[in-house]
Structures are given as C-alpha cells and as structure tokens.
Amino acid sequence: MQLFFNPVIDENTSQIVFDKEESNHITKVLRKKEGYQVFITNGKGQFFTAEISLANPKNCVANVVAVETRPKHPYHLHLAVAPTKMNDRYEWFLEKATEIGVDEITPLICEHSERTTVKPERLEKIVQAAMKQSLQCHLPKVNPPANFKNFMKLPFEGQKLIANCAEGEKKLLQHQAVKHGIYTILIGPEGDFSSEEIFLAVQQNFAPVSLGENRLRTETAALVACHTIALIKG
C-alpha cells in the first residue's frame, strides 16, 4: 500500500487533486489508472480511500469513496532532543521515532551542543515521509528549535523527565513513567547536559531518569526513550 499525505483535506472533501510530483508517481511509477484506488491521510487521524477519475501524470484527480478516523496511540510523547553533530543521525532518529510513535519533537539547544542550527523544513519532510512509510495517520508536530533555558519556562502537562549521565540516584525510565501518560522527555547532546542545566531541570520538577547501564549516543538515547514509552504496559 502507498499512502499519500494532504494536510488540507477533511471529512467534507469529496475530490482530491494531486500535485505534479504525486500525479507522476501515481501514474508512471505505481501505474494507476482510472478506477484504481489510492489512499491518503491528512495527518490528523483520518484515512481516505479514493478512486482515480483522471489518471493524468501532471494533474491526477481522485474521488473520495470512504473516510475512516483512526485512533492515536494511548499516550502523548514530547521528545526534546539536542541536535546531533551529524545531521544524518538526527534525521535517522526522527524517522525511527515517527515509525515507533512520537507526538511532538523539539530540537533542544543546550550548553554543550555542537550544532545549534537546524532546518525545520527538512525535519518536517522527514517525519512526513516516515508517517507515510509506516502507514500512520497522525503526523508528529515538529517545533522550532528552543534554547534550553527558554524551554524550561514553558508549561508542560504530565510527567517531566530528563535522561542524563550525571552521577546520582535515578530510576529506569520504564519504572518512572506511568502507563498511558503524557510525557516530556529531555535528551541532551553528545557532551550531555551541563550540571547547571540538570539543576535547572530538577528545579522545574523534571525527574532524572536512566536509560540503562550503557552510555548511548544522543539519537540512540532518544530512540530508546521513544521505544520504552511505546512498550509500557503498566
């Protein structure tokens, strides 16, 4: 199954017109013709089945024949993750976290961050592609990059957790997180959070957590956190 993404359609949409790139993909690559079905999501939980009425490689048109609303996973996960030195590692994390199940992502600029700039448009394309590839109907929200201290001033619901390598007593994430909760989890850069950042986070009621005994790369730690939350059964 090939899933397409169109953010502007809703349950009242009766006809979908694909852009030139998608039209060419449908007719030339997938070899779809009039009467064939295509599947589309708006990234807001709705799954559309449509029948092609015009198989034009420059302007493909399909009529909606069915709309289904698909539920989200039973938790809300916001990962605030420092950009990695190598862009491809961060993009890998975005792709895999979207496949596993994440709701919101914020690039977090920290004191030890080696990379302080990201391209939000590129990140958005990564999560869109991963959503379609994994046949999901809920598009994760990609927030603009945030400075750590400014991020600490924002209001958060649910559990607030910070994974770090500093000395001190910490529970494993799977033992700290409650079942089907709302979570904000902070993952630091290659050099970890600074002691000041950890202190500030604890002052803002972020609970320090461990992701295990091994020292993990930033992108691996973020993915472990994402997977752990997805597997919590209570």
Short mmCIF file of the C-alpha atoms (twelve columns), coordinates in Angstrom:
data_MODEL
# 
_entry.id   MODEL 
# 
loop_
_atom_site.group_PDB 
_atom_site.id 
_atom_site.type_symbol 
_atom_site.label_atom_id 
_atom_site.label_alt_id 
_atom_site.label_comp_id 
_atom_site.label_asym_id 
_atom_site.label_seq_id 
_atom_site.Cartn_x 
_atom_site.Cartn_y 
_atom_site.Cartn_z 
_atom_site.pdbx_PDB_model_num 
ATOM 1   C CA . MET A 1   0.000   0.000  0.000   1 
ATOM 2   C CA . GLN A 2   1.192   3.509  -0.865  1 
ATOM 3   C CA . LEU A 3   -0.042  6.271  1.456   1 
ATOM 4   C CA . PHE A 4   -0.174  9.893  0.329   1 
ATOM 5   C CA . PHE A 5   -0.294  12.996 2.528   1 
ATOM 6   C CA . ASN A 6   -2.533  16.014 2.063   1 
ATOM 7   C CA . PRO A 7   -2.882  18.281 5.125   1 
ATOM 8   C CA . VAL A 8   -5.779  20.377 3.823   1 
ATOM 9   C CA . ILE A 9   -8.404  17.685 3.208   1 
ATOM 10  C CA . ASP A 10  -11.039 16.738 5.780   1 
ATOM 11  C CA . GLU A 11  -14.191 14.641 6.171   1 
ATOM 12  C CA . ASN A 12  -16.073 17.043 3.874   1 
ATOM 13  C CA . THR A 13  -13.634 16.620 0.970   1 
ATOM 14  C CA . SER A 14  -15.160 14.814 -1.989  1 
ATOM 15  C CA . GLN A 15  -12.403 15.171 -4.566  1 
ATOM 16  C CA . ILE A 16  -8.602  15.254 -4.277  1 
ATOM 17  C CA . VAL A 17  -6.315  16.811 -6.874  1 
ATOM 18  C CA . PHE A 18  -2.690  15.649 -6.631  1 
ATOM 19  C CA . ASP A 19  0.241   17.902 -7.427  1 
ATOM 20  C CA . LYS A 20  2.510   17.255 -10.402 1 
ATOM 21  C CA . GLU A 21  5.056   15.183 -8.471  1 
ATOM 22  C CA . GLU A 22  2.447   12.932 -6.863  1 
ATOM 23  C CA . SER A 23  0.455   12.684 -10.101 1 
ATOM 24  C CA . ASN A 24  3.534   11.476 -11.939 1 
ATOM 25  C CA . HIS A 25  4.282   8.970  -9.152  1 
ATOM 26  C CA . ILE A 26  0.739   7.603  -9.216  1 
ATOM 27  C CA . THR A 27  0.505   7.216  -12.986 1 
ATOM 28  C CA . LYS A 28  4.095   6.493  -14.048 1 
ATOM 29  C CA . VAL A 29  5.615   4.685  -11.045 1 
ATOM 30  C CA . LEU A 30  2.597   2.966  -9.495  1 
ATOM 31  C CA . ARG A 31  0.924   2.662  -12.924 1 
ATOM 32  C CA . LYS A 32  -2.500  3.514  -11.535 1 
ATOM 33  C CA . LYS A 33  -5.315  4.150  -13.999 1 
ATOM 34  C CA . GLU A 34  -8.897  5.392  -13.866 1 
ATOM 35  C CA . GLY A 35  -10.916 3.269  -11.459 1 
ATOM 36  C CA . TYR A 36  -7.903  2.305  -9.307  1 
ATOM 37  C CA . GLN A 37  -7.881  3.147  -5.611  1 
ATOM 38  C CA . VAL A 38  -5.410  5.390  -3.798  1 
ATOM 39  C CA . PHE A 39  -5.053  6.085  -0.076  1 
ATOM 40  C CA . ILE A 40  -4.455  9.427  1.579   1 
ATOM 41  C CA . THR A 41  -4.144  10.826 5.094   1 
ATOM 42  C CA . ASN A 42  -4.353  14.402 6.329   1 
ATOM 43  C CA . GLY A 43  -2.028  13.664 9.254   1 
ATOM 44  C CA . LYS A 44  -4.849  14.415 11.686  1 
ATOM 45  C CA . GLY A 45  -6.066  10.858 12.125  1 
ATOM 46  C CA . GLN A 46  -8.197  10.480 9.014   1 
ATOM 47  C CA . PHE A 47  -7.601  7.833  6.361   1 
ATOM 48  C CA . PHE A 48  -9.181  8.404  2.934   1 
ATOM 49  C CA . THR A 49  -9.883  5.854  0.232   1 
ATOM 50  C CA . ALA A 50  -10.303 7.484  -3.176  1 
ATOM 51  C CA . GLU A 51  -10.913 6.265  -6.704  1 
ATOM 52  C CA . ILE A 52  -8.965  7.785  -9.575  1 
ATOM 53  C CA . SER A 53  -11.216 9.622  -12.027 1 
ATOM 54  C CA . LEU A 54  -8.425  11.232 -14.085 1 
ATOM 55  C CA . ALA A 55  -5.054  9.482  -14.412 1 
ATOM 56  C CA . ASN A 56  -3.081  12.408 -15.769 1 
ATOM 57  C CA . PRO A 57  0.675   12.469 -14.931 1 
ATOM 58  C CA . LYS A 58  0.506   16.234 -14.444 1 
ATOM 59  C CA . ASN A 59  -2.865  16.515 -12.765 1 
ATOM 60  C CA . CYS A 60  -4.236  13.302 -11.252 1 
ATOM 61  C CA . VAL A 61  -7.724  13.515 -9.721  1 
ATOM 62  C CA . ALA A 62  -9.455  11.065 -7.365  1 
ATOM 63  C CA . ASN A 63  -12.936 10.965 -5.822  1 
ATOM 64  C CA . VAL A 64  -13.226 10.111 -2.130  1 
ATOM 65  C CA . VAL A 65  -15.260 6.939  -1.567  1 
ATOM 66  C CA . ALA A 66  -14.601 6.343  2.144   1 
ATOM 67  C CA . VAL A 67  -13.220 8.167  5.193   1 
ATOM 68  C CA . GLU A 68  -12.042 6.431  8.351   1 
ATOM 69  C CA . THR A 69  -10.849 8.038  11.577  1 
ATOM 70  C CA . ARG A 70  -8.018  6.103  13.165  1 
ATOM 71  C CA . PRO A 71  -7.186  6.492  16.880  1 
ATOM 72  C CA . LYS A 72  -3.811  7.624  18.193  1 
ATOM 73  C CA . HIS A 73  -1.665  5.508  20.454  1 
ATOM 74  C CA . PRO A 74  -2.768  5.716  24.129  1 
ATOM 75  C CA . TYR A 75  -0.120  8.219  25.280  1 
ATOM 76  C CA . HIS A 76  1.345   11.604 24.325  1 
ATOM 77  C CA . LEU A 77  5.119   11.783 23.961  1 
ATOM 78  C CA . HIS A 78  7.063   15.017 23.532  1 
ATOM 79  C CA . LEU A 79  10.775  14.441 22.938  1 
ATOM 80  C CA . ALA A 80  13.067  17.456 23.312  1 
ATOM 81  C CA . VAL A 81  16.334  16.280 21.778  1 
ATOM 82  C CA . ALA A 82  19.553  18.187 21.207  1 
ATOM 83  C CA . PRO A 83  20.628  18.274 17.544  1 
ATOM 84  C CA . THR A 84  23.493  15.898 16.818  1 
ATOM 85  C CA . LYS A 85  26.789  16.996 15.309  1 
ATOM 86  C CA . MET A 86  25.993  14.994 12.164  1 
ATOM 87  C CA . ASN A 87  22.637  15.867 10.614  1 
ATOM 88  C CA . ASP A 88  22.024  12.371 9.281   1 
ATOM 89  C CA . ARG A 89  21.972  10.946 12.823  1 
ATOM 90  C CA . TYR A 90  19.242  13.364 13.882  1 
ATOM 91  C CA . GLU A 91  17.242  12.624 10.758  1 
ATOM 92  C CA . TRP A 92  17.570  8.898  11.486  1 
ATOM 93  C CA . PHE A 93  16.158  9.495  14.963  1 
ATOM 94  C CA . LEU A 94  13.243  11.495 13.548  1 
ATOM 95  C CA . GLU A 95  12.408  8.781  11.038  1 
ATOM 96  C CA . LYS A 96  12.528  5.904  13.507  1 
ATOM 97  C CA . ALA A 97  10.745  7.759  16.319  1 
ATOM 98  C CA . THR A 98  7.918   8.603  13.925  1 
ATOM 99  C CA . GLU A 99  7.642   4.949  12.929  1 
ATOM 100 C CA . ILE A 100 7.554   3.824  16.574  1 
ATOM 101 C CA . GLY A 101 5.248   6.537  17.886  1 
ATOM 102 C CA . VAL A 102 6.069   10.118 18.919  1 
ATOM 103 C CA . ASP A 103 3.689   13.075 19.047  1 
ATOM 104 C CA . GLU A 104 5.920   16.122 19.341  1 
ATOM 105 C CA . ILE A 105 9.597   16.860 18.788  1 
ATOM 106 C CA . THR A 106 11.623  19.917 19.792  1 
ATOM 107 C CA . PRO A 107 15.273  20.407 18.795  1 
ATOM 108 C CA . LEU A 108 16.819  21.491 22.106  1 
ATOM 109 C CA . ILE A 109 19.824  23.809 22.010  1 
ATOM 110 C CA . CYS A 110 21.994  23.120 25.048  1 
ATOM 111 C CA . GLU A 111 25.203  24.469 26.570  1 
ATOM 112 C CA . HIS A 112 27.235  21.560 25.174  1 
ATOM 113 C CA . SER A 113 25.511  21.425 21.792  1 
ATOM 114 C CA . GLU A 114 27.959  21.205 18.885  1 
ATOM 115 C CA . ARG A 115 25.179  22.034 16.433  1 
ATOM 116 C CA . THR A 116 22.941  24.985 17.180  1 
ATOM 117 C CA . THR A 117 21.065  25.348 13.890  1 
ATOM 118 C CA . VAL A 118 18.595  23.061 12.152  1 
ATOM 119 C CA . LYS A 119 16.364  23.348 9.107   1 
ATOM 120 C CA . PRO A 120 12.741  22.895 10.265  1 
ATOM 121 C CA . GLU A 121 11.520  22.373 6.690   1 
ATOM 122 C CA . ARG A 122 13.892  19.430 6.273   1 
ATOM 123 C CA . LEU A 123 12.814  17.918 9.594   1 
ATOM 124 C CA . GLU A 124 9.166   18.266 8.582   1 
ATOM 125 C CA . LYS A 125 9.797   16.372 5.346   1 
ATOM 126 C CA . ILE A 126 11.498  13.565 7.277   1 
ATOM 127 C CA . VAL A 127 8.542   12.993 9.615   1 
ATOM 128 C CA . GLN A 128 6.037   13.243 6.754   1 
ATOM 129 C CA . ALA A 129 7.881   10.584 4.789   1 
ATOM 130 C CA . ALA A 130 8.186   8.340  7.862   1 
ATOM 131 C CA . MET A 131 4.489   8.723  8.647   1 
ATOM 132 C CA . LYS A 132 3.547   7.658  5.128   1 
ATOM 133 C CA . GLN A 133 6.045   4.806  5.039   1 
ATOM 134 C CA . SER A 134 4.728   3.382  8.313   1 
ATOM 135 C CA . LEU A 135 1.095   3.829  7.188   1 
ATOM 136 C CA . GLN A 136 0.153   6.109  10.071  1 
ATOM 137 C CA . CYS A 137 -2.451  8.843  10.068  1 
ATOM 138 C CA . HIS A 138 -1.123  11.121 12.820  1 
ATOM 139 C CA . LEU A 139 1.705   13.480 11.877  1 
ATOM 140 C CA . PRO A 140 4.111   14.344 14.722  1 
ATOM 141 C CA . LYS A 141 4.487   18.048 15.437  1 
ATOM 142 C CA . VAL A 142 7.976   19.438 14.805  1 
ATOM 143 C CA . ASN A 143 8.571   22.551 16.905  1 
ATOM 144 C CA . PRO A 144 11.104  25.295 16.177  1 
ATOM 145 C CA . PRO A 145 14.472  24.903 17.924  1 
ATOM 146 C CA . ALA A 146 14.408  26.056 21.549  1 
ATOM 147 C CA . ASN A 147 17.143  27.263 23.868  1 
ATOM 148 C CA . PHE A 148 17.287  25.087 26.988  1 
ATOM 149 C CA . LYS A 149 16.666  27.905 29.474  1 
ATOM 150 C CA . ASN A 150 13.750  29.245 27.446  1 
ATOM 151 C CA . PHE A 151 12.338  25.747 27.098  1 
ATOM 152 C CA . MET A 152 12.321  25.409 30.886  1 
ATOM 153 C CA . LYS A 153 9.944   28.378 31.100  1 
ATOM 154 C CA . LEU A 154 7.230   26.628 29.083  1 
ATOM 155 C CA . PRO A 155 4.252   24.911 30.732  1 
ATOM 156 C CA . PHE A 156 4.105   21.124 30.420  1 
ATOM 157 C CA . GLU A 157 1.409   18.622 31.279  1 
ATOM 158 C CA . GLY A 158 2.006   15.165 32.683  1 
ATOM 159 C CA . GLN A 159 5.370   13.688 33.582  1 
ATOM 160 C CA . LYS A 160 8.537   15.692 33.027  1 
ATOM 161 C CA . LEU A 161 11.701  13.590 32.685  1 
ATOM 162 C CA . ILE A 162 15.362  14.259 31.918  1 
ATOM 163 C CA . ALA A 163 17.681  11.469 30.826  1 
ATOM 164 C CA . ASN A 164 21.305  12.171 31.680  1 
ATOM 165 C CA . CYS A 165 24.617  10.524 32.529  1 
ATOM 166 C CA . ALA A 166 25.402  12.509 35.689  1 
ATOM 167 C CA . GLU A 167 26.127  10.738 38.952  1 
ATOM 168 C CA . GLY A 168 23.202  10.337 41.308  1 
ATOM 169 C CA . GLU A 169 20.288  8.082  42.014  1 
ATOM 170 C CA . LYS A 170 17.948  7.696  39.040  1 
ATOM 171 C CA . LYS A 171 15.138  5.303  38.252  1 
ATOM 172 C CA . LEU A 172 14.998  3.497  34.956  1 
ATOM 173 C CA . LEU A 173 12.600  5.209  32.564  1 
ATOM 174 C CA . GLN A 174 10.311  2.175  32.398  1 
ATOM 175 C CA . HIS A 175 9.964   2.251  36.198  1 
ATOM 176 C CA . GLN A 176 9.434   6.016  36.441  1 
ATOM 177 C CA . ALA A 177 6.919   6.518  33.621  1 
ATOM 178 C CA . VAL A 178 3.262   5.793  34.273  1 
ATOM 179 C CA . LYS A 179 1.105   3.813  31.869  1 
ATOM 180 C CA . HIS A 180 -0.543  5.742  29.015  1 
ATOM 181 C CA . GLY A 181 0.573   9.114  30.297  1 
ATOM 182 C CA . ILE A 182 1.617   12.483 28.924  1 
ATOM 183 C CA . TYR A 183 5.405   12.741 28.843  1 
ATOM 184 C CA . THR A 184 8.036   15.367 28.107  1 
ATOM 185 C CA . ILE A 185 11.473  13.759 27.941  1 
ATOM 186 C CA . LEU A 186 14.727  15.694 27.557  1 
ATOM 187 C CA . ILE A 187 17.683  14.124 25.736  1 
ATOM 188 C CA . GLY A 188 20.994  16.009 25.771  1 
ATOM 189 C CA . PRO A 189 23.812  16.491 23.251  1 
ATOM 190 C CA . GLU A 190 26.951  14.399 22.777  1 
ATOM 191 C CA . GLY A 191 28.560  16.049 25.824  1 
ATOM 192 C CA . ASP A 192 25.408  15.533 27.927  1 
ATOM 193 C CA . PHE A 193 23.574  18.286 29.744  1 
ATOM 194 C CA . SER A 194 25.654  20.670 31.825  1 
ATOM 195 C CA . SER A 195 25.357  20.444 35.605  1 
ATOM 196 C CA . GLU A 196 23.587  23.807 35.544  1 
ATOM 197 C CA . GLU A 197 21.013  22.518 33.041  1 
ATOM 198 C CA . ILE A 198 20.356  19.399 35.104  1 
ATOM 199 C CA . PHE A 199 19.957  21.537 38.238  1 
ATOM 200 C CA . LEU A 200 17.565  23.901 36.440  1 
ATOM 201 C CA . ALA A 201 15.512  20.996 35.093  1 
ATOM 202 C CA . VAL A 202 15.220  19.414 38.539  1 
ATOM 203 C CA . GLN A 203 14.172  22.796 39.916  1 
ATOM 204 C CA . GLN A 204 11.387  22.755 37.305  1 
ATOM 205 C CA . ASN A 205 10.297  19.299 38.536  1 
ATOM 206 C CA . PHE A 206 11.912  17.254 35.775  1 
ATOM 207 C CA . ALA A 207 12.726  13.852 37.271  1 
ATOM 208 C CA . PRO A 208 16.170  12.438 36.326  1 
ATOM 209 C CA . VAL A 209 15.888  9.021  34.677  1 
ATOM 210 C CA . SER A 210 18.257  6.374  33.360  1 
ATOM 211 C CA . LEU A 211 18.015  4.608  30.010  1 
ATOM 212 C CA . GLY A 212 20.218  1.737  31.138  1 
ATOM 213 C CA . GLU A 213 23.814  0.997  32.078  1 
ATOM 214 C CA . ASN A 214 25.385  1.659  28.673  1 
ATOM 215 C CA . ARG A 215 26.357  5.136  27.523  1 
ATOM 216 C CA . LEU A 216 24.271  5.940  24.457  1 
ATOM 217 C CA . ARG A 217 24.617  8.382  21.601  1 
ATOM 218 C CA . THR A 218 22.067  11.194 21.549  1 
ATOM 219 C CA . GLU A 219 19.997  9.701  18.737  1 
ATOM 220 C CA . THR A 220 20.133  6.228  20.280  1 
ATOM 221 C CA . ALA A 221 19.070  7.546  23.675  1 
ATOM 222 C CA . ALA A 222 16.131  9.374  22.121  1 
ATOM 223 C CA . LEU A 223 15.047  6.250  20.282  1 
ATOM 224 C CA . VAL A 224 15.377  4.083  23.401  1 
ATOM 225 C CA . ALA A 225 13.195  6.562  25.294  1 
ATOM 226 C CA . CYS A 226 10.613  6.529  22.499  1 
ATOM 227 C CA . HIS A 227 10.544  2.737  22.328  1 
ATOM 228 C CA . THR A 228 10.376  2.362  26.112  1 
ATOM 229 C CA . ILE A 229 7.301   4.590  26.343  1 
ATOM 230 C CA . ALA A 230 5.636   2.695  23.491  1 
ATOM 231 C CA . LEU A 231 6.126   -0.625 25.301  1 
ATOM 232 C CA . ILE A 232 4.981   0.393  28.792  1 
ATOM 233 C CA . LYS A 233 2.044   -1.812 29.750  1 
ATOM 234 C CA . GLY A 234 1.542   -0.571 33.287  1 
# 
